[in-house]
Amino acid sequence: MGNVFDIFQERGFIQQTSDEDGIRKILKNEKVTCYIGFDPTADSFHIGSLVPIMALAYMQKYGHRVICVIGGGTAMIGDPSGKTEMRKMMTKKQIEKNSSGLKEQLSRFISFEEKKGIMVNNADWLLPLNYIEFLRDIGVHFSINRMLTFESYKIRLEKGLSFLEFNYMPLQAYDFYHLYKNFDCKLQMGGDDQWGNIVAGIELIRKKLRGNAYCITFPLITTSSGQKFGKTEKGTIWLDKNKTSPYDFYQYWINVDDRDVERFLNLFTFLPAKEVNRLGNLKGSDIREAKKILAYEVTKLTHGEKEAKNAVDASEKIFGRKEMKVSAESKVPTLNIPLSLIKKGIPAVELFHRTGLTASKSEAKRLIMQGGAYINQKRLSETDEIISEKDVVEKTIFLRKGKKKYFRIIVD
């Protein structure tokens, strides 16, 4: 089947490695056990977590065993990596609730059957630790000077680093040590902001067990336009459909920057490299084909085939087969209207006037009579037409005046 390391390189997953030749060799010659840790800081992943999740899925696809570590223990401290200030402390109850949500979402991408994948919670081995014994047995192997050279601590020193957070690196290193010792786990992966924490685990394994362990870090994703990946005017794009509907999830991907399409197809789908290359080379209006495939594939992985098809159908009902060539999220003016008002029914002329598409109801009537008024791509023919709940698609109604003027109504 080939070496998964080559796949990672080809598709852009690798930022740094601890030993490229060593990693390539073990992935070629062994069934390697690897792990990634996920601290349950929320009850859902957002799409920023899709890179590590997809990396685990690829490892499993190529015959290796994966371990998902839910950080029920480390979350009680909070990772300072990539943060300018201390994380908000969470209660045990919050951590347990969040952990449950993350486990369900991980199971959509990774199989936990027949020992192909394992899910564990580091609270099981971290919480019972005796602090004095931990300091004598593990802390003795950590150099303060060495720890302060890592970026995760250097950034925080400017604004203040609590002693609580200072313990995070030894605890994450202990995770790797524990998994190496009890599960023969030789490879840890994670975002590039985790480099210092992961390397600390490799060094602890070498010092305590005289073992060889390895790491791969992933690039931290930003969009080509300079926007933060996974953020829109409406907020974060979540994997939980109750936080971000499958329709809105699909819309995020179909409206990504043209320059990001090939990169995102490589990272967030299982499409063959040749197909990704073909789609990535499409130009002009043809790039919409690639975006639709990207949106469908990622939505299918995250929410299942049925929800993905529903999102496609809803998008085509709203935008039409040719679709709009502008972002549905950021470039179309939007108005929120309560569902109770729509249930009662509201005249189309009033809706066009209220949204500002026409200066008056009289103008709205003339627009309808001239055939220039549309609801969800359907041309209005009667001036007394009533817009009701039947016109709502995925909590949305789109109005169009002429060929180019759109208005989005969110029904909530």
N, C-alpha and C positions, 0 to 999 in steps of 0.2 A: 504493500500500500504506500510505501515511502516513509520518509522521516517527517514527523510533524514539525520539527524545527524549521525545515525548509518552507513548509506552509506558513508558519509564523513570519518568517522573513519576507516571503513573497507577498503576503497580505498586509504587512505593515504593523504587526503586533509588537515587535521588539524595539525597545529603547536602549536597554543595557542588559548585559549578562555578566555573571561572575566568572564564567569559564566557558567560552563558546565551544571550544573543541571537546571539553569534557561533557557538556550538555548534549552536544550533537551525538557523541559516542554512546552515552547511556540511552538516549531516546531511540537510537538505531538498534542497539543490542539487547535492551531489557524492556520489560513491561514496568514502567516507572510509576511510582505513586507520587502525586504532586498535590499541593494544596494552595488555596487562597482563603484568606480570612475576610469576613464581612462583619463589621461592628453594627449592631442593630440600633443605629441612631434615629431611625424612622421605621414605620410599620410597612413601608414599601420601598423598593429600589426605584431610582430614577434612571433615565437612559444613560447617565454617566457611568453606571455600573455595568453596562452591557459589554464593554471590552473584556474585563476579567471573566464575566459569565460565559461569553463566547469562547474565550481561550480554554476554559475548562471543558466546554462542549467539544471543541476540536481535539483536545487531549483524549477525551473518552472515545471519540469517533475513530481515533487512530490506535485504539486498543490499550490505552494506559488507564490506570485507576486514579480517580479524583477524590479529593476530600474537600468538602465545604465546611469551613470552621465558622460557626456563628459566634461572634465575640461577646458572649454574655458576661464574661469576666472582664475583659479589657474595656468594654463599654462603660464599666463603672468608674473608669479613670478618664478615658477620652484621649484619643490620639492627637498630639500637637502638630503632626505633619501637615503642612499646607495650610495651617490656620494662623491667623494673626492674633487671635485671642482665645482664651480658654473656652472649651465647649461647655454647654449647659449640662449640669449634673442631672442624671436620670435615676429614677427609683427602680428597684428590682421589678416591680409590677410593670412599669413601662417597658423595661428591657425584655421581659418575658412576652409581652403583647407584641412588641415589634419583631422579636425573633420568630414568632409563629407566622407572621405575614411574609417574612423573607424566605422561610423554608418552603412555603407553598409556591412562591414565584420561582425559586431555583429549580423546583421539580418539573417546571415546564420545559427547561432547557437541558436538564441533566437527569439521567436514569440512575436511580438508587436501588435497582434490582440486581440480584446475582453478584453482589459485591463489586459491581462496576463503579459504583460511587458510594461514598460514605458522607453522612452529615453528622457533625459533632458540635458540641458547645464547650468552649474553653472554660466556662464557669465550672465544669465538672472537675477540672484538675487545678485551676487557679485559686478558686475560693477556699479549698481546704488547706492551702499552703500555710505553713507557719512562717511568719515574716522573718524572725531571727534566723531560722534555719535556711530560709531562702537567701538572705543576705550572705550568710557564711558559705553556702554551697554554690550559689549562682552569682551573686553580686560581686564576689571576689574576682571574677573573670572579666569585669567591665572597668575600663579606664575612663575616668571623667573627662580627661583631656581628649581622648579619642571620640567619645560621645558628642562633645561640643563641636567637633569638626563637621558633623553631619548637618546638612541644610535644614532639616526639620527642627533642630534645636537652635541653630544660629539665627534664624529668622525671628524666633520667639524671644530670644534673649533681649532684643531691642525693646520689646514692650513688657517683658516679664514672663518668666516661665515658672510655674508652680512646682513644688517638690512632688506633688501628686502626679503631674504629667511627666516629670522626669523619670518616673518609674515605668513608663509605658514601654520604652525600648527593651529593657530586660525582660518584661513580661511577654512581649511578642516573641522575643528570642527564645524564651522558654517554651512557647507554643511549638516552634519548629523543633526544638530539642525533644520535647515530649512526643511529637508525631514521628520523628526520626527513630526514636527509641522503641516506640510501641506499635508503629504502623509501617516501619521501613520507608518512611516518606523522605525522598532525597531532593525534591525540587519544590521551592516555594516561588509563587508568582504574585505580582501585584503592580499597582500603579508606580510610576517612577518616583513619586514622593515618598514611597515606602522603602527606597533603596537602603537607607541607613539601618532601619529596623530589620530588614531581611538579612543584610550582611552580618549584623550582630548575631543573628541566629546561626548562620554558617560558622562563624568564629567560635560560638559556644559549643556547637557540635564537635568541632575539631579539637577544642581544648578538653572537653569533658569525656568524649567518646572516641577521640581519634578517628572520627568518621569524615567522609567526603560528602558535602551537600552543595547544592547549587541554587542559583536564582535567575529568574528572567523578570525584567520590569517592562511595563507597557508605557507608551507615550501618553501624556495627558492631553485629551482631545479638545481642540478649539476649532471653531469654524473658520473657513477661509476669509470670511467677511470681518473677522475679529470679534464676533459675538460669542458669548459663553455657550458651550455646547449644551443643548437640552433646555435652554431658557427661552421663553417667549414673553410677549407683553402680558399674556394671561398667567404666566408663572412657569413652574417646573413641569417637565413632561415625565409623568410617573408610569410605572409598569402596572400599577393597580388601576383597574378600569373604573373604579369608583372615584378615583382622584383625577384621572385623565381618561376620558371615554375612548374606546377603540377608534371611533370616528376622528376625534381630535388627534389621537396618536398617529393615525394614518396621515392626516393633513400635515402634521409636522414634517414627516419624512418626504412627502410629495412636494413640499415647498422649500427643501434645502437648497443652498447655493449650488449652482451648476458645477462649480469647481470642486465641490465636496462629494459628488455623486459616486465616482469610481472608488474613492477612499472608503466611503461608508459601505458600499457594496462589498468590498473586500473584508471589512471588519465585522459587519453585522448580518451577513448572510452566508449560506453554504453554497452559493452558486459557484460553478467551476470557474477557474481563473480565466479561461478563454472567453467565456460569456461575459464576465466582468469587464474584461478588456474591450470587448465589442461594444458593450453598453457605454463604457467610459469614453469611447472615441466618437460617440454621436454628438452632433453639433446642432446649433440653432434650435428650432422647434422640435427636432427629433429627440432632444435630451429628455423631453417629457415622457417618452417611452421608458427610459432608464429610471426616472424618478418614480413612475407608477410601479415598476417592478420592485424597486427598493422599498417603497412604502408597503406594498403588499407582502413581501417576504418578511420584513421585520415585524409587521403586525401579525402575520400568521405565526411566527415563532413565539411572540409574546402573548397573544390572546387566542390563538387557535385559528384553524382554517375558516370556520363558520363566521366568526367575528370579522375576520379579514375580508371575506366576501361581502358581508353586510356593509362594511366601511366603503368598499369599492362601489357597491350599488348606491349607497347614500350619496357618495361624492358625485356620481354620474347623474343622479336625479337632480341634485342641486346645481351643479355646474354645467351639465350637458356633456355629451360625448367628447366634444373638443376641449372642454375644460377652460377655466380662466387661466391666463398667463400672468397672473399676479398672485401674491400670497394671500390666501384666505384669512390668515391670522393677523397680518400686520398692515396690509394696504387697503383693506376694505373697511369703511366706517361701520361702526356697530352700535346697536341699541338693544338694551335689555327690556323685555316686556314680560309681565307676569302671566303665567299659564291661565289664570282665572279669566283674564281679559280675552285671551284667544279662545277659550272655551265658550264664552258668550258670543263670540263672533265680532269681527271688526271690519267695516267697509274697506275695500281695497283703496278707494280714493283717500280715505282718512289716513291709511297707513303710508301711502306715498307722500302725502302732505306732511305727516308727523315726522317722517325720516328726512325731510328736506329735499327729496328727489324732485318734488314740484313745489312751486311757490304758493300754490293754493289748491283747494279741492277742485275748483273749476279747471285748473290746468291739468290736474290728474285725470279728470273725466275726458278732456280732449286727448290726452296721451293714450288712454285706453281706446278711444274711438279711432285713433289713427294707427292702432296696432303696435304701439311702442312700449307697452307696459308688460312686464313679465313677473311671474311668481315661480321661483325654482325652475326657470327655463321654459315655463309654460306661458304662452301669450294669453293675456286677458282679453276677453271679447265683450264683456258686459260691464257697463259703468256701475251697476248696483251689486257687483259680485262681493260676496262676504268671505273674508279669510278666517278660517277656523282651524281646529286642532288637526283636521285631515291634511292640512298644508304644512305641518311641522315634520321635518325630517331630521332625526338625531338632534332634537332640541333647537333646530335652526330653520329659519325661513330666509331665502334670498330674494330680494327685489332687484329688478333690472329696469333701467330706463334707457331705451335705445340699445345701442350695441355695446357701450363701454361703461356706463355708470351703474355700479352695483351698491347695494346696501345689505348688510347682514343683520338679522334680528335674532337675538338669543332668547329663547322662551324658557323661563325658569320659575 
